[in-house]
Amino acid sequence: MGDATRIAGHRTVPHTADLRIEAWAATREECLAEAVRGLVDSFAAVADRQPYRRESRVMSARSDEDLLAALVDEVIYRLDADGEVPVSVAVRAARGGGVTVSLALVPVAAAEITGAVPKGASLSELRCAPDAAGWWSCAVTVDV
């Protein structure tokens, strides 16, 4: 299958006492966004919700794997501290190797909670890298 026919996406995979999220896309930024979509899809249904506010943040880390973990933890922090769930996410490259993350948010009360609420990203078994053809994949284990 050529890269032109590949489609970005994500899935959740059962993991001992946790949840594993796998994502794939043509670029690092889209792969990171797919990982966030997979995280949200693992515990909430928000597809038809209208955002009540939008937030953007520049994030950086020592590696792409650390950036993935930081992004997952940012979404979990917003859930815990602010009671908000992203209904959409956009990630674009920022200077210095970081990213600008834009989240459209709804209050938790507006979301349909469908699964275990995530507690944090595990730092073991992180993956965020391109394959030999340049297609990116991300994987993160989430404590639930």
C-alpha positions as CSV (number, residue, x, y, z in Angstrom):
1,M,0.0,0.0,0.0
2,G,1.5,3.4,-1.0
3,D,1.5,6.4,1.4
4,A,-1.1,8.1,-0.8
5,T,-3.7,5.5,0.3
6,R,-2.9,5.6,4.0
7,I,-5.4,7.3,6.3
8,A,-4.6,8.8,9.7
9,G,-6.3,7.2,12.7
10,H,-6.1,5.8,16.2
11,R,-7.2,2.8,18.3
12,T,-7.2,1.7,21.9
13,V,-5.7,-1.6,22.8
14,P,-6.3,-3.3,26.2
15,H,-3.2,-3.3,28.4
16,T,-2.8,-4.9,31.9
17,A,-4.8,-2.6,34.3
18,D,-4.3,0.3,31.8
19,L,-5.1,1.4,28.3
20,R,-2.8,1.7,25.3
21,I,-3.5,4.3,22.7
22,E,-1.9,3.9,19.2
23,A,-2.1,6.5,16.5
24,W,-0.8,7.0,13.0
25,A,-0.6,9.8,10.5
26,A,1.5,11.3,7.7
27,T,3.1,14.0,10.0
28,R,4.3,14.1,13.6
29,E,1.8,16.8,14.4
30,E,-1.2,15.0,13.0
31,C,-0.1,11.8,14.8
32,L,0.0,13.7,18.1
33,A,-3.5,15.0,17.4
34,E,-4.7,11.5,16.6
35,A,-3.3,10.3,19.9
36,V,-5.3,13.0,21.8
37,R,-8.4,12.0,19.8
38,G,-7.8,8.4,20.8
39,L,-7.4,9.4,24.5
40,V,-10.7,11.3,24.5
41,D,-12.5,8.6,22.5
42,S,-11.4,6.1,25.2
43,F,-13.6,7.7,27.9
44,A,-16.0,10.3,26.4
45,A,-18.4,10.8,23.5
46,V,-18.1,14.4,22.3
47,A,-18.4,14.3,18.6
48,D,-21.6,16.4,18.3
49,R,-20.8,18.8,21.1
50,Q,-20.2,22.5,20.4
51,P,-17.1,24.0,22.1
52,Y,-17.7,26.7,24.6
53,R,-14.1,27.9,24.5
54,R,-10.8,27.4,22.7
55,E,-7.3,27.3,24.2
56,S,-3.9,27.2,22.5
57,R,-0.6,26.4,24.1
58,V,3.0,26.0,22.9
59,M,4.6,22.8,24.2
60,S,8.1,21.5,24.0
61,A,10.0,18.5,25.3
62,R,13.4,16.8,25.0
63,S,12.0,14.2,22.6
64,D,9.0,13.4,20.5
65,E,8.1,10.7,23.0
66,D,8.2,13.1,25.9
67,L,6.1,15.5,23.9
68,L,3.5,12.8,23.4
69,A,3.4,12.1,27.2
70,A,3.2,15.9,28.0
71,L,0.3,16.3,25.6
72,V,-1.6,13.4,27.1
73,D,-1.0,14.8,30.6
74,E,-2.1,18.2,29.5
75,V,-5.5,16.8,28.4
76,I,-5.8,14.9,31.6
77,Y,-4.9,18.0,33.7
78,R,-7.6,20.0,31.9
79,L,-10.1,17.2,32.7
80,D,-9.0,17.1,36.4
81,A,-8.3,20.7,37.2
82,D,-10.7,22.6,34.9
83,G,-13.4,20.0,34.2
84,E,-13.0,20.3,30.5
85,V,-12.8,17.8,27.6
86,P,-11.5,18.5,24.1
87,V,-14.0,18.1,21.3
88,S,-11.4,18.8,18.7
89,V,-7.6,19.2,18.6
90,A,-5.2,20.7,16.2
91,V,-1.4,20.4,16.5
92,R,1.1,22.4,14.4
93,A,4.8,22.7,14.4
94,A,6.4,25.5,16.6
95,R,9.9,26.9,16.6
96,G,12.5,24.9,18.4
97,G,10.9,21.5,17.7
98,G,7.9,22.0,19.9
99,V,4.2,22.2,18.9
100,T,1.3,24.6,19.2
101,V,-1.7,22.7,20.5
102,S,-5.2,24.1,20.0
103,L,-8.1,22.6,21.9
104,A,-11.8,23.2,21.5
105,L,-13.3,22.4,24.9
106,V,-16.6,21.5,26.5
107,P,-17.4,21.1,30.2
108,V,-17.3,17.5,31.4
109,A,-21.0,17.8,32.1
110,A,-21.6,18.3,28.4
111,A,-19.8,15.1,27.5
112,E,-21.1,11.6,27.7
113,I,-18.7,9.6,29.8
114,T,-18.3,6.2,28.3
115,G,-15.2,4.7,29.9
116,A,-12.7,4.9,32.6
117,V,-11.3,8.4,33.2
118,P,-7.5,8.6,32.5
119,K,-5.2,9.4,35.3
120,G,-1.8,9.9,33.6
121,A,0.6,8.9,30.8
122,S,3.1,6.1,31.6
123,L,6.6,7.0,30.7
124,S,7.5,3.4,29.7
125,E,6.8,2.1,26.2
126,L,6.3,5.5,24.6
127,R,6.7,5.7,20.9
128,C,6.5,8.7,18.5
129,A,8.6,8.2,15.4
130,P,8.3,7.8,11.6
131,D,8.7,4.5,9.9
132,A,11.0,3.8,6.9
133,A,8.5,5.4,4.5
134,G,8.1,8.5,6.7
135,W,4.7,7.7,8.1
136,W,4.4,8.5,11.8
137,S,3.1,6.3,14.6
138,C,2.6,7.1,18.3
139,A,1.8,4.8,21.2
140,V,1.3,5.6,24.9
141,T,0.1,3.6,27.9
142,V,-2.5,5.5,30.0
143,D,-3.2,4.8,33.6
144,V,-6.9,4.5,34.2
